[in-house]
Amino acid sequence: MGLLNATAASPEQFAVDHGHCLTGGETVHVVFKTVRDWIAFTSWRVIHVDVQGITGSKKQYLTIPYRSITAYAIESAGSFDLDAEIKIFLSGHPPIEFKIGRGSDVSGLQLLMAQKLDR
């Protein structure tokens, strides 16, 4: 997967658009959205929604249980950088990399990932 440029999005909007992929009791904590794609961090997993095709009617849902994440890197935005970078390394899958806009809750994502991977 290439480097995506994402901005913070509403967990409620993710639930409206993609709630059918959530299980009972699963909570969406942090969401980022590109022009078409979504990356959601839930209570149990990371969900990447890859919207495909000209009309966007075709979607691929990649579910990544936190136990499959071997490492992650979060690089905050600097003085001259407008974006922070997130890299999620997986066992058996290429890493997921994306940029998020300045002002996104990078520390909140850092805390969530630390909590989920500390199990």
Backbone as CSV, one residue per row, in Angstrom:
resi,resn,N_x,N_y,N_z,CA_x,CA_y,CA_z,C_x,C_y,C_z
1,MET,0.855,-1.168,0.000,0.000,0.000,0.000,0.900,1.229,0.000
2,GLY,0.579,2.195,-0.824,1.354,3.409,-0.899,1.091,4.322,0.278
3,LEU,1.799,5.426,0.313,1.655,6.394,1.388,0.391,7.212,1.155
4,LEU,-0.552,7.093,2.069,-1.828,7.783,1.948,-1.757,9.130,2.653
5,ASN,-2.446,10.140,2.143,-2.559,11.426,2.809,-3.939,11.506,3.435
6,ALA,-3.978,11.466,4.751,-5.250,11.367,5.453,-5.437,12.524,6.427
7,THR,-6.683,12.795,6.740,-7.020,13.789,7.751,-7.912,13.127,8.795
8,ALA,-7.950,13.706,9.973,-8.797,13.171,11.033,-10.254,13.201,10.578
9,ALA,-10.982,12.162,10.944,-12.394,12.067,10.578,-13.191,11.633,11.800
10,SER,-14.475,11.665,11.664,-15.380,11.373,12.760,-15.626,9.863,12.900
11,PRO,-15.413,9.312,14.100,-15.776,7.904,14.321,-17.253,7.649,14.034
12,GLU,-18.105,8.623,14.321,-19.535,8.474,14.053,-19.801,8.355,12.553
13,GLN,-19.087,9.137,11.745,-19.270,9.064,10.292,-18.780,7.728,9.753
14,PHE,-17.673,7.224,10.315,-17.202,5.899,9.900,-18.273,4.856,10.195
15,ALA,-18.877,4.937,11.372,-19.918,3.983,11.760,-21.135,4.078,10.831
16,VAL,-21.471,5.280,10.405,-22.593,5.453,9.476,-22.260,4.820,8.122
17,ASP,-21.064,5.113,7.611,-20.685,4.644,6.275,-20.284,3.172,6.235
18,HIS,-19.695,2.665,7.330,-19.119,1.314,7.308,-19.485,0.497,8.542
19,GLY,-20.553,0.866,9.204,-20.962,0.184,10.424,-21.237,-1.294,10.252
20,HIS,-21.575,-1.698,9.031,-21.840,-3.115,8.776,-20.619,-3.992,9.019
21,CYS,-19.416,-3.413,9.015,-18.209,-4.220,9.233,-17.799,-4.261,10.707
22,LEU,-18.531,-3.540,11.559,-18.220,-3.537,12.987,-18.990,-4.654,13.685
23,THR,-18.374,-5.207,14.710,-19.036,-6.264,15.471,-19.698,-5.670,16.714
24,GLY,-20.584,-6.425,17.326,-21.266,-5.960,18.526,-20.276,-5.610,19.627
25,GLY,-20.416,-4.452,20.204,-19.534,-4.014,21.274,-18.231,-3.387,20.807
26,GLU,-17.984,-3.356,19.504,-16.747,-2.760,18.989,-16.915,-1.242,18.924
27,THR,-15.937,-0.530,19.448,-15.967,0.931,19.480,-14.898,1.483,18.545
28,VAL,-15.256,2.475,17.752,-14.294,3.157,16.887,-13.694,4.307,17.696
29,HIS,-12.369,4.277,17.877,-11.692,5.283,18.692,-11.119,6.439,17.872
30,VAL,-10.372,6.096,16.809,-9.681,7.107,15.995,-9.898,6.746,14.534
31,VAL,-10.184,7.756,13.708,-10.419,7.523,12.281,-9.685,8.586,11.469
32,PHE,-9.116,8.129,10.359,-8.516,9.039,9.384,-9.136,8.720,8.037
33,LYS,-9.252,9.755,7.180,-9.870,9.587,5.875,-9.031,10.270,4.819
34,THR,-8.842,9.573,3.707,-8.244,10.199,2.531,-9.408,10.699,1.684
35,VAL,-9.146,11.033,0.453,-10.228,11.465,-0.422,-11.296,10.380,-0.502
36,ARG,-10.869,9.107,-0.544,-11.823,8.004,-0.691,-11.692,6.931,0.384
37,ASP,-10.501,6.689,0.880,-10.249,5.580,1.795,-10.406,5.992,3.254
38,TRP,-10.523,4.987,4.121,-10.653,5.192,5.563,-9.649,4.303,6.296
39,ILE,-9.162,4.772,7.431,-8.354,3.962,8.339,-8.940,4.186,9.718
40,ALA,-9.485,3.117,10.313,-10.151,3.231,11.610,-9.430,2.365,12.633
41,PHE,-9.232,2.921,13.816,-8.642,2.205,14.938,-9.770,1.946,15.930
42,THR,-10.127,0.677,16.092,-11.252,0.320,16.951,-10.735,-0.294,18.246
43,SER,-11.656,-0.738,19.057,-11.282,-1.366,20.314,-10.583,-2.710,20.087
44,TRP,-10.752,-3.329,18.919,-10.190,-4.654,18.683,-9.232,-4.765,17.516
45,ARG,-9.271,-3.781,16.582,-8.492,-3.940,15.357,-8.324,-2.614,14.627
46,VAL,-7.535,-2.669,13.556,-7.407,-1.561,12.618,-8.140,-2.000,11.356
47,ILE,-8.970,-1.131,10.811,-9.705,-1.437,9.587,-9.279,-0.432,8.520
48,HIS,-8.797,-0.948,7.383,-8.480,-0.086,6.244,-9.523,-0.347,5.173
49,VAL,-10.270,0.676,4.813,-11.281,0.568,3.763,-10.689,1.187,2.503
50,ASP,-10.449,0.353,1.508,-9.882,0.781,0.224,-11.025,0.891,-0.769
51,VAL,-11.421,2.122,-1.084,-12.515,2.366,-2.024,-11.933,2.316,-3.431
52,GLN,-12.518,1.475,-4.284,-11.957,1.215,-5.603,-12.940,1.565,-6.706
53,GLY,-12.409,1.668,-7.899,-13.239,1.903,-9.076,-13.616,3.363,-9.247
54,ILE,-14.118,3.669,-10.418,-14.483,5.044,-10.751,-15.639,5.539,-9.899
55,THR,-16.614,4.674,-9.680,-17.799,5.088,-8.917,-17.614,4.937,-7.411
56,GLY,-16.592,4.186,-6.995,-16.377,3.975,-5.571,-17.308,2.952,-4.956
57,SER,-18.025,2.213,-5.802,-18.972,1.239,-5.256,-18.275,-0.040,-4.806
58,LYS,-17.066,-0.285,-5.299,-16.303,-1.463,-4.891,-15.383,-1.070,-3.736
59,LYS,-15.415,-1.863,-2.663,-14.605,-1.564,-1.484,-13.920,-2.827,-0.999
60,GLN,-12.676,-2.676,-0.581,-11.957,-3.780,0.054,-11.751,-3.403,1.514
61,TYR,-12.115,-4.310,2.412,-11.965,-4.102,3.848,-10.821,-4.978,4.341
62,LEU,-9.751,-4.363,4.792,-8.627,-5.093,5.365,-8.716,-4.950,6.877
63,THR,-8.870,-6.073,7.560,-8.937,-6.092,9.019,-7.585,-6.522,9.562
64,ILE,-7.054,-5.742,10.478,-5.765,-6.035,11.078,-5.953,-6.126,12.588
65,PRO,-5.998,-7.340,13.121,-6.080,-7.462,14.574,-4.811,-6.870,15.205
66,TYR,-4.954,-6.240,16.343,-3.784,-5.637,16.991,-2.695,-6.672,17.236
67,ARG,-3.058,-7.936,17.461,-2.052,-8.972,17.713,-1.172,-9.234,16.478
68,SER,-1.633,-8.813,15.270,-0.851,-8.986,14.047,0.133,-7.854,13.814
69,ILE,0.015,-6.794,14.585,0.921,-5.654,14.434,2.198,-5.956,15.207
70,THR,3.312,-5.978,14.494,4.589,-6.299,15.129,5.301,-5.054,15.635
71,ALA,5.042,-3.923,15.004,5.672,-2.663,15.413,4.918,-1.514,14.750
72,TYR,5.144,-0.321,15.266,4.578,0.869,14.635,5.536,2.027,14.844
73,ALA,5.451,3.004,13.966,6.267,4.212,14.073,5.352,5.401,13.831
74,ILE,5.480,6.393,14.681,4.713,7.622,14.521,5.708,8.771,14.554
75,GLU,5.763,9.492,13.451,6.662,10.641,13.337,5.808,11.894,13.330
76,SER,5.973,12.714,14.340,5.141,13.912,14.439,5.569,14.946,13.408
77,ALA,4.672,15.880,13.137,4.978,16.965,12.194,6.015,17.886,12.828
78,GLY,6.976,18.318,12.032,8.006,19.232,12.525,7.678,20.660,12.143
79,SER,8.644,21.522,12.331,8.443,22.941,12.036,8.115,23.180,10.568
80,PHE,8.764,22.428,9.677,8.567,22.644,8.252,7.693,21.573,7.608
81,ASP,7.405,20.495,8.353,6.538,19.435,7.843,5.096,19.764,8.189
82,LEU,4.216,19.572,7.251,2.799,19.807,7.505,2.099,18.546,7.981
83,ASP,2.730,17.399,7.755,2.082,16.133,8.060,2.905,15.305,9.040
84,ALA,2.215,14.491,9.820,2.847,13.460,10.623,2.777,12.160,9.812
85,GLU,3.670,11.221,10.095,3.670,9.957,9.374,3.443,8.807,10.338
86,ILE,2.619,7.857,9.914,2.308,6.663,10.688,2.724,5.457,9.851
87,LYS,3.417,4.520,10.465,3.757,3.255,9.806,3.350,2.131,10.744
88,ILE,2.597,1.183,10.206,2.172,0.026,10.968,2.768,-1.201,10.287
89,PHE,3.608,-1.920,11.032,4.277,-3.095,10.501,3.497,-4.342,10.920
90,LEU,3.258,-5.215,9.950,2.417,-6.381,10.167,3.185,-7.660,9.901
91,SER,2.758,-8.710,10.560,3.343,-9.990,10.217,2.578,-10.545,9.024
92,GLY,3.315,-10.895,7.970,2.711,-11.490,6.788,2.047,-10.523,5.826
93,HIS,2.299,-9.222,5.961,1.658,-8.239,5.081,2.576,-7.026,4.980
94,PRO,2.605,-6.365,3.823,3.421,-5.146,3.725,2.944,-4.093,4.733
95,PRO,3.842,-3.220,5.181,3.427,-2.199,6.152,2.389,-1.248,5.571
96,ILE,1.571,-0.719,6.446,0.614,0.312,6.074,1.241,1.640,6.479
97,GLU,1.309,2.561,5.540,1.911,3.861,5.803,0.942,4.944,5.378
98,PHE,0.806,5.959,6.218,-0.015,7.091,5.824,0.436,8.346,6.532
99,LYS,0.121,9.459,5.916,0.403,10.776,6.489,-0.900,11.342,7.019
100,ILE,-0.803,12.034,8.134,-1.981,12.711,8.673,-1.649,14.180,8.866
101,GLY,-2.638,15.007,8.709,-2.443,16.448,8.769,-2.054,16.946,10.149
102,ARG,-1.344,18.052,10.163,-0.974,18.711,11.413,-2.255,19.007,12.193
103,GLY,-2.183,18.869,13.488,-3.360,19.102,14.310,-4.135,17.830,14.608
104,SER,-3.771,16.716,13.942,-4.401,15.437,14.262,-3.897,14.975,15.627
105,ASP,-4.667,14.141,16.269,-4.332,13.684,17.626,-3.282,12.579,17.578
106,VAL,-2.045,12.961,17.294,-0.952,11.999,17.190,-0.677,11.359,18.549
107,SER,-0.718,12.142,19.614,-0.442,11.575,20.937,-1.549,10.614,21.358
108,GLY,-2.792,10.889,20.995,-3.888,9.976,21.286,-3.726,8.655,20.555
109,LEU,-3.290,8.719,19.294,-3.050,7.503,18.525,-1.873,6.734,19.116
110,GLN,-0.843,7.454,19.522,0.328,6.828,20.157,-0.102,6.060,21.410
111,LEU,-0.926,6.680,22.234,-1.406,6.055,23.466,-2.263,4.827,23.155
112,LEU,-3.171,4.949,22.194,-4.030,3.829,21.816,-3.191,2.647,21.338
113,MET,-2.230,2.899,20.459,-1.383,1.824,19.933,-0.563,1.185,21.055
114,ALA,-0.018,1.993,21.939,0.761,1.461,23.054,-0.093,0.566,23.931
115,GLN,-1.312,0.993,24.218,-2.220,0.194,25.036,-2.599,-1.109,24.352
116,LYS,-2.888,-1.064,23.075,-3.344,-2.256,22.365,-2.224,-3.253,22.118
117,LEU,-0.997,-2.766,21.931,0.114,-3.661,21.656,0.798,-4.145,22.927
118,ASP,0.395,-3.629,24.064,1.000,-4.006,25.333,0.237,-5.170,25.971
119,ARG,-0.316,-6.013,25.159,-1.102,-7.140,25.682,-0.389,-8.443,25.422
